């Protein structure tokens, strides 16, 4: 490689658990269903505005259905993670994608966190906090056991390195 060629960052090696597809689908349903239900109720209860409310209902339902069908698969393709002896690397998002790399030597805390829907799917998130103004590195959608082992391993590696992490 010549000195003029830019260094290219490769994608992280690991995908999230496939169960994250179900988790994201339920999240999409929870987001899309209330406005559809409210518009359906209003369409049924207000006859003079039925045409406009029905049209609004169709638009909102179509957008919600598209979101439900597209978002989980798209996010699953994008979200990846990897840890090495030196760094934690995560890529997330779907429209706005974000790659985060945190040196193990800069790790301050390593936590796991999961909401009720994640727990239903046996998933959790790994939250790696550093002194970065960009906030913690989050790896959502990991198997609980994998996240716990990863948290323990990263915390031990960070503790073994003298410097910022201690």
Secondary structure, 3 states (H helix, E strand, C coil): CCCCCCCCCCCCCEECCCHHHHHHHHHHHHHHHHHHHHHHHHHHHCHHHHHHHHHHHHHHHHHHHHHHHHHHHHHHHHCEEEECCCEEEEEECCCCCEEEEEEHHHCCEEEEECCHHHHHCCEEEEEEECCCCCCCEEEEEEEHHHHHHHHHHHHHHHHHCCCCCC
